[in-house]
Amino acid sequence: MIPFNKIYSIVAKIPKGKVMTYKQIAKMAGVKTPRIVGFALHKNYDPKNIPCHRVVKSNGYLADGYAFGGLKRQKEILQSEGIMFNENFVNLDNFQFKN
């Protein structure tokens, strides 16, 4: 069984103004691949309380397939939370949440 609830629990703890990577969440949740995290977030039943917009690729790049409005919408939401970008990249040194 894929532990979606574990993934959702981790993502729910990402504070405003911070991001985590798919790979980071996969490791914490004990799943073999970050793709499972992406799959879980596409099935997110509560995006208001499980802020999947705060999850980015390991290089800080936004995923093209953000399920709730696309890359442009994800970037807008993150910018409104104070996250700064270089093109579509988040500087992980400044904005990565290390739980």
C-alpha positions in Angstrom: 0.0 0.0 0.0 1.3 3.5 -0.9 1.3 5.7 2.2 -0.5 8.7 0.8 -1.6 9.7 4.3 2.1 9.9 5.3 2.9 12.1 2.3 -0.1 14.3 3.1 1.0 14.6 6.7 4.5 15.8 5.7 3.2 18.3 3.1 0.7 19.7 5.6 3.6 20.8 7.8 5.4 22.9 5.2 5.1 26.4 6.4 4.2 29.4 4.3 7.2 30.8 2.6 9.0 27.5 2.4 9.1 24.5 0.0 10.2 20.9 0.1 11.2 18.7 -2.8 9.5 15.6 -4.1 12.6 13.6 -3.3 12.9 15.0 0.2 9.3 14.0 0.9 9.7 10.6 -0.6 12.6 9.8 1.7 10.7 11.0 4.7 7.6 9.0 3.8 9.6 5.9 3.0 8.6 5.6 -0.6 11.0 4.4 -3.3 10.5 7.2 -5.8 9.5 10.9 -5.8 7.0 10.0 -8.6 4.8 8.5 -5.9 4.8 11.8 -4.1 3.7 13.5 -7.3 1.0 10.9 -7.9 -0.3 11.5 -4.3 -0.4 15.2 -4.7 -2.4 15.0 -7.9 -5.0 13.1 -5.9 -4.8 15.7 -3.1 -8.3 15.8 -1.6 -7.7 19.0 0.5 -5.3 21.4 -1.2 -6.2 24.2 1.4 -4.7 22.2 4.2 -2.2 20.1 2.2 -0.3 22.8 0.4 1.0 20.8 -2.6 2.0 24.1 -4.3 4.9 24.1 -1.8 6.5 21.0 -3.4 9.1 21.5 -6.1 11.7 19.4 -8.0 15.1 18.6 -6.4 16.7 21.3 -8.5 14.2 23.9 -7.3 12.3 23.9 -10.5 8.5 24.0 -10.5 6.8 20.9 -11.9 4.9 21.5 -15.2 2.0 19.4 -14.0 0.8 21.3 -11.0 -2.7 19.9 -10.7 -4.4 23.0 -9.4 -3.8 25.5 -12.2 -0.5 24.7 -13.8 3.1 26.0 -13.3 2.1 29.7 -13.7 -0.5 29.4 -10.9 1.9 27.5 -8.6 4.5 30.3 -9.1 1.9 33.0 -8.4 0.9 31.3 -5.1 4.5 30.8 -4.0 5.4 34.4 -4.8 2.4 35.6 -2.8 3.9 33.7 0.2 7.2 35.5 -0.2 9.2 33.0 -2.2 11.5 34.5 -4.8 12.4 33.0 -8.1 15.1 33.0 -10.7 12.9 32.2 -13.8 11.0 29.2 -12.6 13.6 28.1 -10.0 13.3 28.5 -6.3 16.6 29.0 -4.5 16.5 26.0 -2.2 19.3 27.4 0.0 17.0 30.2 1.0 13.5 28.6 0.9 13.8 24.8 1.5 12.1 23.6 4.6 14.2 21.2 6.5 12.1 19.3 8.9 
